[in-house]
Amino acid sequence: MATNDWLILALAPGLRGAKFESLLARFGDVSSIATAGANQLRKAELKQNTIDHITDPDERLLDRCRDWLAHEDHHLVTRGDAAYPPLLNDIYAAPTALFVRGQVDALTLPQLAIVGSRNATPGGVDTARRFAAHLGGAGFCIASGLALGIDAAAHSGALQGGGRTVAVCATGPDIVYPARHEQLADAIAADGAVVTEFPPGTGVRREQFPQRNRLISGMSVGTLVIEAGLRSGALITARYASEQGREVFAVPGSIHNPTARGCHRLIRNGAKLVESSDDIIEELPGMLAAISESVEQNGAPQAQQTEIRLDPEYQRLLELMAWDPVTVDVLVNRSGLTADEVCSMLLILELEGRVEPLFGGCYIQREEGRTK
């Protein structure tokens, strides 16, 4: 592979997707495009800015890219490469090349995107981890954006479940954002991949995150949204998925939870409501034939259906909690118990994993505390 020629084209603005394919058909190979003169490129109807970047490339940026690629497990995966994510070829303005840290073979596995709020609730984080752990262990490669909240939980869950995961970033491959996820990025790259279309040295810019989101959905057979506010970037990913002809799934939440409103909007607009991974598998039979048998053998993450044997007063307290966040005062009014009694019982239920505390002094029942 003529790496330098590919870098020149990958760094040229506006040279993606169909435009790149038409140039390749016209010139025959990448080297001929990269060494073409301005007049030839002008006849190919390229914009002047694109022509300038091809005929007079930024040598300092090229050196930075080559220096980064010189390290072990650093790769440039180009269009037509066997490691290029197969579904990504089908999207509008597919990147000419990807900068990849880690194991490039992870890019060709069946990808399922799991995205959601950066300000996730503890319950949302737990849901993302469980779905990712099961689906990752069953054969999906979990794709997400390395962000705080649901993204990080999805990556961690896939790793904990023995699966593989791909982090698609909105910065250059040498910059981890947020910085606190540096160790997580290292763990992802050890058996999966950290991917970006942006060259080394590219810092954090707001407009790059929607571009990142289109890649997450574009390389995936479907996108699962777990907690998203009405202005969440996860909804952008879901919109891209829909425009790209991919499936969109959403986990519903409490009507009182602002991070569930985006999911409810998606469901109203046609996204599939998801309660277990079976709800995802049944929508993707053609694409996932190779791993569906493994998923069935391992079982799907369902809400826990085992009867929970508690003392009657604890069982009654769970029934009074229902499934929305409640305060101690509300439970006192519903149960007739004292505040001290309710607090003591909530502590026991929390230690047993039946309930979990939320911000603002509220508690919510976990699925493991499901009442019949």
C-alpha positions as CSV (number, residue, x, y, z in Angstrom):
1,M,0.0,0.0,0.0
2,A,1.3,3.4,-1.0
3,T,0.8,4.8,2.5
4,N,2.0,8.3,1.7
5,D,-0.4,8.6,-1.2
6,W,-3.3,7.4,0.9
7,L,-2.5,9.9,3.6
8,I,-2.5,12.8,1.1
9,L,-6.0,11.8,-0.1
10,A,-7.3,11.1,3.4
11,L,-6.2,14.6,4.6
12,A,-7.7,16.4,1.6
13,P,-11.0,18.0,2.5
14,G,-14.1,17.0,0.6
15,L,-12.6,13.8,-0.7
16,R,-14.8,11.1,0.6
17,G,-17.4,8.6,-0.5
18,A,-18.7,8.9,-4.0
19,K,-16.3,11.7,-4.9
20,F,-13.3,9.5,-4.0
21,E,-14.8,6.6,-5.9
22,S,-15.3,8.7,-9.0
23,L,-11.7,9.9,-8.8
24,L,-10.4,6.3,-8.4
25,A,-12.5,5.2,-11.5
26,R,-11.1,8.1,-13.5
27,F,-7.4,7.8,-12.6
28,G,-7.2,4.1,-12.0
29,D,-5.3,4.0,-8.7
30,V,-4.5,6.1,-5.6
31,S,-0.9,7.0,-6.7
32,S,-2.2,8.5,-9.9
33,I,-4.6,10.7,-8.0
34,A,-2.0,11.8,-5.5
35,T,0.5,12.8,-8.2
36,A,-1.9,14.3,-10.6
37,G,-1.5,18.0,-11.6
38,A,-3.9,20.8,-10.8
39,N,-5.3,20.9,-14.3
40,Q,-6.1,17.1,-14.3
41,L,-7.8,17.4,-10.9
42,R,-9.7,20.5,-12.0
43,K,-11.1,18.5,-14.9
44,A,-12.3,16.0,-12.4
45,E,-14.4,18.7,-10.9
46,L,-12.7,19.0,-7.6
47,K,-12.9,22.2,-5.6
48,Q,-9.8,24.4,-5.5
49,N,-9.3,23.8,-1.7
50,T,-9.2,20.0,-2.3
51,I,-6.8,20.4,-5.3
52,D,-4.5,22.6,-3.2
53,H,-4.3,19.9,-0.5
54,I,-3.4,17.2,-3.0
55,T,-0.9,19.2,-5.1
56,D,0.7,20.9,-2.1
57,P,0.1,18.7,1.0
58,D,0.9,19.8,4.5
59,E,4.3,18.1,5.0
60,R,4.3,18.7,8.8
61,L,1.0,16.9,9.1
62,L,2.2,14.1,6.9
63,D,5.3,13.7,9.1
64,R,3.1,13.6,12.2
65,C,0.9,10.9,10.6
66,R,3.9,8.8,9.6
67,D,5.5,9.1,13.1
68,W,2.2,7.9,14.6
69,L,1.9,5.0,12.2
70,A,5.5,3.9,13.0
71,H,4.4,2.6,16.4
72,E,3.2,-1.0,16.9
73,D,-0.5,-1.6,16.6
74,H,-1.0,1.7,14.8
75,H,-2.7,1.3,11.5
76,L,-4.1,3.2,8.5
77,V,-7.1,1.3,7.2
78,T,-8.1,2.5,3.8
79,R,-11.1,2.1,1.5
80,G,-10.8,-1.3,-0.3
81,D,-8.7,-2.7,2.6
82,A,-10.0,-6.0,3.9
83,A,-10.1,-4.5,7.4
84,Y,-12.2,-1.6,6.4
85,P,-15.6,-1.9,8.2
86,P,-17.8,-3.4,5.5
87,L,-21.0,-1.5,6.4
88,L,-19.1,1.8,6.4
89,N,-18.6,1.5,2.7
90,D,-22.3,2.0,2.2
91,I,-22.7,5.3,4.0
92,Y,-22.7,8.8,2.5
93,A,-19.3,10.4,2.5
94,A,-17.5,7.3,3.8
95,P,-14.0,8.2,5.1
96,T,-11.2,7.5,2.7
97,A,-9.1,6.1,5.5
98,L,-9.3,5.4,9.3
99,F,-6.6,5.8,11.9
100,V,-6.8,2.7,14.1
101,R,-5.0,1.8,17.3
102,G,-5.3,-1.9,18.3
103,Q,-6.6,-4.9,16.4
104,V,-7.9,-4.1,12.9
105,D,-9.8,-7.5,12.6
106,A,-12.3,-6.2,15.2
107,L,-13.5,-3.7,12.6
108,T,-15.0,-6.5,10.4
109,L,-17.0,-8.2,13.2
110,P,-20.8,-7.6,13.4
111,Q,-20.9,-4.2,15.2
112,L,-23.8,-3.1,17.4
113,A,-23.7,0.5,18.6
114,I,-24.7,1.3,22.2
115,V,-24.9,5.0,23.0
116,G,-26.6,7.3,25.5
117,S,-26.3,10.1,27.9
118,R,-23.1,11.4,29.4
119,N,-25.1,12.2,32.5
120,A,-26.4,8.7,33.0
121,T,-28.2,7.4,36.1
122,P,-26.7,4.5,38.0
123,G,-29.5,2.4,36.6
124,G,-28.7,3.4,33.0
125,V,-25.0,2.6,33.5
126,D,-25.9,-0.8,34.9
127,T,-28.3,-1.5,32.0
128,A,-25.6,-0.5,29.4
129,R,-23.1,-2.8,31.1
130,R,-25.4,-5.8,31.2
131,F,-26.5,-5.5,27.6
132,A,-22.9,-4.9,26.4
133,A,-21.5,-7.8,28.5
134,H,-24.1,-10.3,27.1
135,L,-24.1,-9.2,23.5
136,G,-20.3,-8.7,23.4
137,G,-19.8,-12.2,24.9
138,A,-22.2,-13.6,22.4
139,G,-20.3,-12.4,19.3
140,F,-21.2,-8.8,18.7
141,C,-18.4,-6.2,18.7
142,I,-19.8,-3.3,20.7
143,A,-19.3,0.1,19.1
144,S,-19.5,3.4,21.1
145,G,-17.9,6.8,21.4
146,L,-15.7,6.6,24.6
147,A,-17.7,9.3,26.2
148,L,-18.7,9.5,29.8
149,G,-21.8,7.7,31.0
150,I,-23.4,5.2,28.8
151,D,-20.6,5.0,26.2
152,A,-18.0,4.1,28.9
153,A,-20.4,1.6,30.5
154,A,-20.9,-0.1,27.1
155,H,-17.2,-0.4,26.4
156,S,-16.6,-1.7,30.0
157,G,-19.4,-4.1,29.9
158,A,-18.2,-5.7,26.6
159,L,-14.7,-6.1,28.1
160,Q,-16.1,-7.6,31.3
161,G,-18.2,-10.0,29.3
162,G,-15.2,-11.3,27.4
163,G,-16.3,-9.6,24.2
164,R,-14.7,-7.1,21.9
165,T,-15.4,-3.4,21.5
166,V,-14.5,-0.5,19.2
167,A,-14.3,3.1,20.4
168,V,-14.9,5.7,17.7
169,C,-13.3,9.0,18.6
170,A,-13.9,12.7,17.7
171,T,-10.2,13.5,18.1
172,G,-6.9,12.4,16.5
173,P,-5.7,8.9,17.4
174,D,-3.1,10.3,19.8
175,I,-5.6,12.2,22.0
176,V,-8.0,10.5,24.4
177,Y,-11.1,12.4,25.2
178,P,-12.1,12.6,28.0
179,A,-8.5,12.2,29.4
180,R,-9.8,10.1,32.3
181,H,-10.6,7.3,29.8
182,E,-7.0,6.8,28.9
183,Q,-6.8,3.4,30.7
184,L,-10.2,2.4,29.2
185,A,-8.9,3.3,25.7
186,D,-5.8,1.1,26.3
187,A,-8.0,-1.8,27.4
188,I,-10.2,-1.4,24.3
189,A,-7.1,-1.4,22.0
190,A,-5.7,-4.5,23.6
191,D,-8.3,-6.7,22.0
192,G,-10.5,-4.3,20.0
193,A,-9.8,-1.0,18.4
194,V,-9.8,2.8,18.9
195,V,-10.8,4.4,15.6
196,T,-10.9,7.9,14.2
197,E,-11.1,9.6,10.8
198,F,-9.1,12.6,12.2
199,P,-5.3,12.7,11.9
200,P,-2.9,12.8,14.8
201,G,-2.8,16.1,16.6
202,T,-6.5,16.9,16.1
203,G,-7.9,18.3,19.3
204,V,-11.4,18.5,20.7
205,R,-13.8,20.5,18.5
206,R,-17.5,20.6,18.9
207,E,-18.3,20.0,15.2
208,Q,-16.3,16.8,15.1
209,F,-18.7,14.9,17.4
210,P,-21.6,14.6,14.9
211,Q,-19.0,13.4,12.4
212,R,-17.9,10.8,14.9
213,N,-21.5,9.8,15.5
214,R,-22.2,9.0,11.9
215,L,-19.3,6.6,11.9
216,I,-20.5,4.8,15.0
217,S,-23.9,4.2,13.4
218,G,-22.4,3.6,9.9
219,M,-20.3,0.7,10.9
220,S,-23.0,-0.9,13.0
221,V,-26.0,-3.2,12.1
222,G,-28.1,-1.3,14.6
223,T,-27.9,1.4,17.3
224,L,-29.2,0.9,20.8
225,V,-29.9,4.0,22.8
226,I,-29.9,3.7,26.6
227,E,-30.9,7.0,28.3
228,A,-30.8,10.2,26.2
229,G,-32.1,13.6,26.8
230,L,-34.0,15.5,24.2
231,R,-30.8,17.3,23.1
232,S,-28.5,14.3,23.5
233,G,-25.8,13.5,20.9
234,A,-27.1,9.9,21.1
235,L,-30.2,11.1,19.2
236,I,-27.9,12.4,16.4
237,T,-26.4,8.9,16.2
238,A,-29.9,7.4,16.1
239,R,-30.9,9.8,13.3
240,Y,-27.8,8.9,11.3
241,A,-28.6,5.2,11.8
242,S,-32.1,5.7,10.5
243,E,-30.9,7.7,7.5
244,Q,-28.3,4.9,6.8
245,G,-31.0,2.3,6.8
246,R,-29.9,0.7,10.0
247,E,-32.1,-0.5,12.9
248,V,-32.7,1.8,15.9
249,F,-33.5,0.4,19.3
250,A,-34.3,2.3,22.6
251,V,-34.7,1.3,26.2
252,P,-37.6,3.0,27.9
253,G,-37.3,4.6,31.3
254,S,-39.3,6.4,33.9
255,I,-41.5,9.3,32.7
256,H,-39.9,11.3,35.5
257,N,-36.3,10.7,34.2
258,P,-35.2,13.5,31.9
259,T,-32.6,11.2,30.4
260,A,-35.3,8.9,29.2
261,R,-37.2,11.5,27.2
262,G,-35.0,11.1,24.1
263,C,-35.6,7.3,24.2
264,H,-39.3,7.8,24.5
265,R,-39.3,10.2,21.5
266,L,-37.3,7.6,19.4
267,I,-39.9,4.9,20.3
268,R,-42.8,7.2,19.3
269,N,-41.0,7.8,16.0
270,G,-40.6,4.1,15.2
271,A,-37.5,2.8,17.1
272,K,-38.0,-0.6,18.6
273,L,-38.7,-0.7,22.3
274,V,-36.1,-3.0,23.9
275,E,-36.3,-4.9,27.2
276,S,-33.9,-7.7,26.4
277,S,-31.3,-8.6,23.8
278,D,-33.8,-10.9,22.2
279,D,-35.7,-7.8,21.1
280,I,-32.5,-6.8,19.2
281,I,-31.7,-10.3,17.8
282,E,-35.1,-10.9,16.2
283,E,-34.8,-7.7,14.2
284,L,-31.4,-8.6,12.6
285,P,-31.8,-12.2,11.4
286,G,-30.1,-11.8,8.0
287,M,-27.1,-9.9,9.2
288,L,-26.5,-11.9,12.3
289,A,-27.1,-15.4,11.2
290,A,-23.5,-16.3,12.0
291,I,-23.8,-15.4,15.7
292,S,-27.5,-15.8,16.5
293,E,-27.0,-19.5,17.5
294,S,-24.4,-18.4,20.0
295,V,-26.7,-15.7,21.4
296,E,-29.5,-18.2,21.9
297,Q,-27.2,-20.7,23.6
298,N,-26.0,-18.1,26.0
299,G,-29.4,-16.7,26.8
300,A,-30.5,-13.1,26.6
301,P,-30.3,-10.5,29.3
302,Q,-33.8,-10.4,30.7
303,A,-35.3,-8.6,33.5
304,Q,-34.8,-11.0,36.4
305,Q,-37.8,-13.2,36.8
306,T,-36.8,-15.3,39.7
307,E,-39.1,-14.9,42.7
308,I,-37.3,-12.9,45.4
309,R,-37.9,-14.3,48.8
310,L,-38.1,-11.4,51.2
311,D,-39.8,-10.8,54.5
312,P,-43.4,-9.6,53.8
313,E,-42.7,-6.1,55.0
314,Y,-39.7,-5.7,52.6
315,Q,-41.7,-7.2,49.7
316,R,-44.5,-4.7,50.5
317,L,-42.1,-1.8,50.5
318,L,-40.8,-2.8,47.0
319,E,-44.4,-3.0,45.8
320,L,-45.1,0.5,47.2
321,M,-41.9,1.8,45.4
322,A,-43.2,0.6,42.0
323,W,-40.8,1.5,39.2
324,D,-40.4,5.3,39.5
325,P,-37.9,7.1,41.7
326,V,-39.4,7.8,45.2
327,T,-38.2,9.7,48.3
328,V,-38.2,8.4,51.8
329,D,-41.1,10.8,52.6
330,V,-43.2,9.3,49.9
331,L,-42.6,5.8,51.2
332,V,-43.4,6.9,54.7
333,N,-46.8,8.2,53.5
334,R,-47.5,5.1,51.4
335,S,-46.5,2.6,54.0
336,G,-47.4,4.1,57.3
337,L,-43.9,3.2,58.6
338,T,-41.7,5.7,60.3
339,A,-38.8,7.4,58.5
340,D,-36.3,5.5,60.5
341,E,-37.9,2.2,59.6
342,V,-38.1,3.1,55.9
343,C,-34.4,4.2,55.9
344,S,-33.3,1.0,57.7
345,M,-35.2,-1.2,55.2
346,L,-33.9,0.8,52.2
347,L,-30.3,0.3,53.5
348,I,-30.9,-3.5,53.7
349,L,-32.5,-3.6,50.2
350,E,-29.6,-1.5,48.8
351,L,-27.0,-3.9,50.3
352,E,-28.9,-6.8,48.7
353,G,-28.9,-5.1,45.4
354,R,-32.7,-4.7,45.3
355,V,-32.8,-0.9,45.2
356,E,-30.3,1.9,44.4
357,P,-30.0,5.5,45.6
358,L,-30.3,8.3,43.0
359,F,-29.4,12.0,43.1
360,G,-31.7,14.2,45.1
361,G,-32.5,11.7,47.9
362,C,-34.6,9.3,45.7
363,Y,-34.5,5.6,45.5
364,I,-35.4,3.3,42.6
365,Q,-36.1,-0.4,42.5
366,R,-33.6,-2.5,40.5
367,E,-34.7,-5.2,38.1
368,E,-33.3,-7.7,40.6
369,G,-36.0,-6.5,43.0
370,R,-38.8,-7.1,40.5
371,T,-42.0,-8.0,42.3
372,K,-44.7,-10.4,40.9
